[in-house]
Amino acid sequence: MEKWVVAAKRADFQKIGQRFGIDPVIARLIRNRNLVTEKEIDRYLHGRLSDLHSWKLLKDIQKLLGILTEKIQEKKKIRIIGDYDIDGVCSTYILLKGLTRAGALADVDIPDRMKDGYGISEELIDRAFASQVDTILTCDNGISAVEQITHAKKLGMTVLVTDHHEVPYVETEDEETHPILPPADAVVNPKQEDCTYPFKGICGAMVAFKVICGLYEILGIPADEIKKLIPFAAIATVGDVMDLTDENRIIVKEGLLRLQNPENIGLKALIRVNNLEDRELTAYHIGFILGPCMNASGRLSTAKRALELLLTENEKEASILAEDLKKLNDSRKDMTAKGVEEAVHMVESTSLAQDRVLVIYLPDCHESLAGIIAGRIRERYVKPVFVLTKGEHGVKGSGRSIESYHMFQEMVKCKEYFTKFGGHPMAAGLSMEEENIEKLRKKLNENCTLTKEDMIEKIVIDVPMPMSYVTIPLIRQLSQLEPFGKGNTKPIFAQKGLRITDCRVLGKNRNVVKMHLKDEAGFLAEGIWFGDGDAFVEKIQEKSNYDVIYYPTINVFRGRESIEMVIQGIH
């Protein structure tokens, strides 16, 4: 079930259009993205690398860099400890390349998802200590590792934390919150309460990127060299599903330009094995093709394989590693489909269907797939979802949320049931004992204040616009709004009362429908639908006229351009 609503932001769209040389429709789309001032609109349309926020605004970064430069000069052994997802791998790569360029004696370690679990563990610290590591530098983890970092400090090690996850806190009886920071020598995380960094929504790789920006500036390394690391910050930003707003939008835009013909041999090989060599890469290709291949190594094997791909200088090795990652991802897709099917059956056939917060226990599911399955179930039922699996030491799980449910805050209220947890408003990870699953399910639902309205998917229509208004120049202007993704979604247009005729179901899986769309004035447009073709054709027999949401595209056939409307939904 979904509800269509029209965005109702107001502004002088004609004036904005004239000021920036854009169609008033484009001006309205920009205003719908909560951009008001000329400065904001200009940055959105023409943001440059020089518009990125200064690394100096991050709390304690000067302190961290002071310690780091001292350790580099003293030739102390530095170990980077990352994480096993795409953000962790890219963060690790950025720090390793940056530190090596700065002359550091640096190596890396990445936790094993199954053996070590999320983030820095005491075992990883002991391993570093045994290797005579002087300094541990974390990336994309560490902010919640109070006990582990205390252990490292007792061993006499220096610990530097770079992270972007929510800072853990305790809530007092009078509902005041007090952050709990690890006892590291320096902590750099924009989510710290007193951090002046103006944009909190950056990923771990962007925090790492800022650290290397500062390191290069302090050591006098040419600023141009930092540009080699931009594609990795961009891949992590999209892969970790950060909002494509503010400087994230700039870094992804710049990163995509550099991914068209990447310098990195590993990225080139990954693009090639996915048949993307001659395509214009978009955020979609990172989020749904390249990113999942990189993530698959951390899910089903070890994330070190993805890091090896990025680090290799050998083209033959790059091809082998890229092929391996693609095969792992294909295997992951099959296992995910099976897990989703099992989860849906459980919801539909048990009392779970009545819950507003779904806690689904799939003991035989591969623990690395819990987050993906949770995301699919959330999309299906428009409810917050936790998918739990049976691990070697208790239960592990991942959560995915909806906009009106702050998952991390709700988990804090149930912290007595977790042995370990962390995350964001929209996603989380956890470990717990099996005996507490039902207690967690009960308490989450008792605490839940979601209404029926909160659990109806809202489709926000940007512009109700007749298809007759669409021109090829207008479609070309739409590209100025890219990259599309979370926080900057592809615009949605709508028109009422269209007749849908001449439907043809195409494709070996019958998952494409070509059609004609005719309005009351007699204007005829070409349309295309992707999905279950036979179900679509059966649906449109019910009524003569339909309201349609769509996105206009340019179809090129034998050198001739024509307008084609991609149909995204009908009512």
Beta strands, then each sheet from edge to edge (+ up, - down):
strand 1: 2-6
strand 2: 77-81
strand 3: 105-109
strand 4: 135-139
strand 5: 158-162
strand 6: 169-171
strand 7: 177-179
strand 8: 186-188
strand 9: 358-361
strand 10: 385-391
strand 11: 394-400
strand 12: 418-423
strand 13: 427-432
strand 14: 457-461
strand 15: 463-464
strand 16: 493-506
strand 17: 512-518
strand 18: 524-530
strand 19: 546-557
strand 20: 560-570
sheet 1: 1+ 14+
sheet 2: 3+ 2+ 4+ 5+ 8+
sheet 3: 6+ 7-
sheet 4: 9+ 10+ 11- 13+ 12-
sheet 5: 15+ 16+ 17- 18+ 20+ 19-
end
